[in-house]
């Protein structure tokens, strides 16, 4: 004799609940990885020298261009 239909539905609901919890855990892990990857403090430390160089070059070029407005005849 087969299991009671209500019992089968309860077992199926339990399996689906477990699957949903696993999916939620995977999503939480992925969100944590993305937050760690795009953390501004970590990225600033990692790319500080390149950003400093780029900004100093930009400042030099802007200053050179601004000074050129007053020195050209």
N, CA and C atoms as a LAMMPS dump frame, in Angstrom:
ITEM: TIMESTEP
0
ITEM: NUMBER OF ATOMS
219
ITEM: BOX BOUNDS ff ff ff
-5.0000000000000000e+02 5.0000000000000000e+02
-5.0000000000000000e+02 5.0000000000000000e+02
-5.0000000000000000e+02 5.0000000000000000e+02
ITEM: ATOMS id mol type element x y z
1 1 1 N 0.837 -1.182 0
2 1 2 C 0 0 0
3 1 3 C 0.88 1.244 0
4 2 1 N 0.509 2.228 -0.8
5 2 2 C 1.314 3.442 -0.931
6 2 3 C 1.089 4.369 0.265
7 3 1 N 2.01 5.342 0.401
8 3 2 C 1.929 6.288 1.512
9 3 3 C 0.72 7.199 1.33
10 4 1 N 0.282 7.696 2.42
11 4 2 C -0.852 8.619 2.446
12 4 3 C -0.495 9.855 1.609
13 5 1 N -1.425 10.35 0.774
14 5 2 C -1.123 11.528 -0.061
15 5 3 C -0.67 12.739 0.764
16 6 1 N -1.215 12.886 1.959
17 6 2 C -0.818 14.011 2.804
18 6 3 C 0.637 13.851 3.226
19 7 1 N 1.041 12.63 3.539
20 7 2 C 2.428 12.369 3.925
21 7 3 C 3.379 12.671 2.767
22 8 1 N 2.987 12.272 1.564
23 8 2 C 3.824 12.563 0.399
24 8 3 C 3.965 14.065 0.173
25 9 1 N 2.867 14.788 0.363
26 9 2 C 2.918 16.239 0.194
27 9 3 C 3.799 16.888 1.264
28 10 1 N 3.738 16.37 2.479
29 10 2 C 4.577 16.911 3.544
30 10 3 C 6.055 16.653 3.253
31 11 1 N 6.358 15.474 2.749
32 11 2 C 7.732 15.15 2.404
33 11 3 C 8.216 16.037 1.259
34 12 1 N 7.357 16.239 0.267
35 12 2 C 7.719 17.1 -0.852
36 12 3 C 7.922 18.541 -0.382
37 13 1 N 7.071 19.027 0.509
38 13 2 C 7.205 20.38 1.043
39 13 3 C 8.506 20.518 1.831
40 14 1 N 8.859 19.489 2.595
41 14 2 C 10.103 19.51 3.351
42 14 3 C 11.307 19.551 2.416
43 15 1 N 11.285 18.778 1.34
44 15 2 C 12.377 18.796 0.364
45 15 3 C 12.496 20.164 -0.298
46 16 1 N 11.373 20.753 -0.639
47 16 2 C 11.398 22.071 -1.273
48 16 3 C 11.906 23.131 -0.29
49 17 1 N 11.521 23.019 0.967
50 17 2 C 11.983 23.962 1.984
51 17 3 C 13.502 23.868 2.144
52 18 1 N 14.023 22.646 2.152
53 18 2 C 15.463 22.451 2.256
54 18 3 C 16.166 23.054 1.038
55 19 1 N 15.592 22.848 -0.139
56 19 2 C 16.18 23.397 -1.363
57 19 3 C 16.177 24.924 -1.329
58 20 1 N 15.097 25.522 -0.84
59 20 2 C 15.025 26.983 -0.748
60 20 3 C 16.079 27.502 0.226
61 21 1 N 16.255 26.834 1.361
62 21 2 C 17.258 27.254 2.329
63 21 3 C 18.67 27.153 1.741
64 22 1 N 18.941 26.119 0.98
65 22 2 C 20.247 25.976 0.34
66 22 3 C 20.479 27.088 -0.683
67 23 1 N 19.439 27.409 -1.443
68 23 2 C 19.549 28.482 -2.426
69 23 3 C 19.806 29.821 -1.746
70 24 1 N 19.123 30.068 -0.65
71 24 2 C 19.313 31.312 0.095
72 24 3 C 20.734 31.379 0.642
73 25 1 N 21.238 30.274 1.166
74 25 2 C 22.612 30.254 1.665
75 25 3 C 23.617 30.539 0.553
76 26 1 N 23.389 29.976 -0.637
77 26 2 C 24.274 30.244 -1.771
78 26 3 C 24.239 31.723 -2.15
79 27 1 N 23.047 32.309 -2.165
80 27 2 C 22.923 33.728 -2.5
81 27 3 C 23.617 34.605 -1.466
82 28 1 N 23.491 34.264 -0.19
83 28 2 C 24.169 35.025 0.856
84 28 3 C 25.678 34.951 0.688
85 29 1 N 26.183 33.777 0.341
86 29 2 C 27.62 33.63 0.11
87 29 3 C 28.077 34.482 -1.062
88 30 1 N 27.297 34.477 -2.145
89 30 2 C 27.662 35.273 -3.32
90 30 3 C 27.615 36.764 -3.012
91 31 1 N 26.625 37.193 -2.253
92 31 2 C 26.541 38.608 -1.876
93 31 3 C 27.741 38.988 -1.022
94 32 1 N 28.134 38.117 -0.112
95 32 2 C 29.312 38.381 0.707
96 32 3 C 30.573 38.493 -0.129
97 33 1 N 30.715 37.633 -1.139
98 33 2 C 31.879 37.696 -2.032
99 33 3 C 31.895 38.999 -2.823
100 34 1 N 30.737 39.418 -3.316
101 34 2 C 30.661 40.659 -4.101
102 34 3 C 30.963 41.861 -3.215
103 35 1 N 30.449 41.868 -1.984
104 35 2 C 30.743 42.979 -1.073
105 35 3 C 32.222 43.044 -0.765
106 36 1 N 32.845 41.897 -0.574
107 36 2 C 34.286 41.873 -0.296
108 36 3 C 35.075 42.34 -1.522
109 37 1 N 34.603 41.967 -2.691
110 37 2 C 35.313 42.337 -3.919
111 37 3 C 35.224 43.831 -4.202
112 38 1 N 34.095 44.452 -3.901
113 38 2 C 33.887 45.865 -4.198
114 38 3 C 34.002 46.757 -2.971
115 39 1 N 34.684 46.293 -1.938
116 39 2 C 34.887 47.087 -0.733
117 39 3 C 35.786 48.279 -1.063
118 40 1 N 35.318 49.501 -0.835
119 40 2 C 36.1 50.678 -1.219
120 40 3 C 37.442 50.764 -0.483
121 41 1 N 37.475 50.399 0.793
122 41 2 C 38.728 50.49 1.538
123 41 3 C 39.774 49.533 0.983
124 42 1 N 39.375 48.322 0.685
125 42 2 C 40.307 47.334 0.14
126 42 3 C 40.792 47.767 -1.241
127 43 1 N 39.884 48.228 -2.065
128 43 2 C 40.271 48.671 -3.406
129 43 3 C 41.166 49.906 -3.353
130 44 1 N 40.911 50.803 -2.407
131 44 2 C 41.75 51.992 -2.282
132 44 3 C 43.166 51.601 -1.88
133 45 1 N 43.293 50.661 -0.958
134 45 2 C 44.622 50.21 -0.553
135 45 3 C 45.342 49.511 -1.7
136 46 1 N 44.59 48.727 -2.452
137 46 2 C 45.192 47.931 -3.522
138 46 3 C 45.66 48.811 -4.687
139 47 1 N 44.926 49.856 -5.005
140 47 2 C 45.204 50.663 -6.198
141 47 3 C 45.626 52.088 -5.854
142 48 1 N 46.181 52.295 -4.672
143 48 2 C 46.526 53.65 -4.224
144 48 3 C 47.617 54.275 -5.088
145 49 1 N 48.652 53.535 -5.408
146 49 2 C 49.751 54.12 -6.176
147 49 3 C 49.302 54.496 -7.597
148 50 1 N 48.536 53.653 -8.235
149 50 2 C 48.059 53.966 -9.584
150 50 3 C 47.126 55.157 -9.601
151 51 1 N 46.227 55.207 -8.628
152 51 2 C 45.296 56.335 -8.566
153 51 3 C 46.043 57.626 -8.258
154 52 1 N 47.031 57.567 -7.372
155 52 2 C 47.826 58.76 -7.055
156 52 3 C 48.581 59.256 -8.275
157 53 1 N 49.156 58.323 -9.021
158 53 2 C 49.888 58.705 -10.228
159 53 3 C 48.966 59.352 -11.262
160 54 1 N 47.802 58.754 -11.466
161 54 2 C 46.856 59.294 -12.451
162 54 3 C 46.377 60.682 -12.042
163 55 1 N 46.074 60.876 -10.772
164 55 2 C 45.607 62.187 -10.322
165 55 3 C 46.715 63.224 -10.361
166 56 1 N 47.948 62.819 -10.059
167 56 2 C 49.036 63.789 -10.133
168 56 3 C 49.304 64.203 -11.579
169 57 1 N 49.202 63.265 -12.515
170 57 2 C 49.363 63.608 -13.936
171 57 3 C 48.248 64.543 -14.392
172 58 1 N 47.048 64.264 -13.975
173 58 2 C 45.922 65.12 -14.336
174 58 3 C 46.103 66.521 -13.759
175 59 1 N 46.54 66.606 -12.5
176 59 2 C 46.784 67.907 -11.883
177 59 3 C 47.898 68.661 -12.57
178 60 1 N 48.963 67.959 -12.951
179 60 2 C 50.071 68.601 -13.663
180 60 3 C 49.606 69.163 -14.998
181 61 1 N 48.854 68.356 -15.747
182 61 2 C 48.385 68.819 -17.054
183 61 3 C 47.419 69.986 -16.924
184 62 1 N 46.555 69.944 -15.919
185 62 2 C 45.621 71.052 -15.716
186 62 3 C 46.371 72.317 -15.322
187 63 1 N 47.367 72.196 -14.442
188 63 2 C 48.158 73.358 -14.046
189 63 3 C 48.973 73.909 -15.194
190 64 1 N 49.535 73.03 -15.99
191 64 2 C 50.322 73.451 -17.144
192 64 3 C 49.44 74.19 -18.149
193 65 1 N 48.25 73.671 -18.376
194 65 2 C 47.326 74.331 -19.297
195 65 3 C 46.832 75.664 -18.77
196 66 1 N 46.57 75.731 -17.469
197 66 2 C 46.101 76.979 -16.869
198 66 3 C 47.207 78.039 -16.899
199 67 1 N 48.433 77.619 -16.613
200 67 2 C 49.553 78.563 -16.666
201 67 3 C 49.805 79.018 -18.09
202 68 1 N 49.547 78.146 -19.045
203 68 2 C 49.74 78.498 -20.458
204 68 3 C 48.794 79.599 -20.905
205 69 1 N 47.662 79.757 -20.238
206 69 2 C 46.733 80.826 -20.605
207 69 3 C 47.353 82.211 -20.325
208 70 1 N 48.21 82.296 -19.308
209 70 2 C 48.771 83.584 -18.905
210 70 3 C 50.144 83.852 -19.503
211 71 1 N 50.829 82.843 -20.004
212 71 2 C 52.203 83.05 -20.476
213 71 3 C 52.29 83.159 -21.995
214 72 1 N 51.299 82.777 -22.703
215 72 2 C 51.385 82.86 -24.17
216 72 3 C 51.094 84.271 -24.622
217 73 1 N 51.808 84.681 -25.673
218 73 2 C 51.606 86.049 -26.146
219 73 3 C 50.662 86.136 -27.31
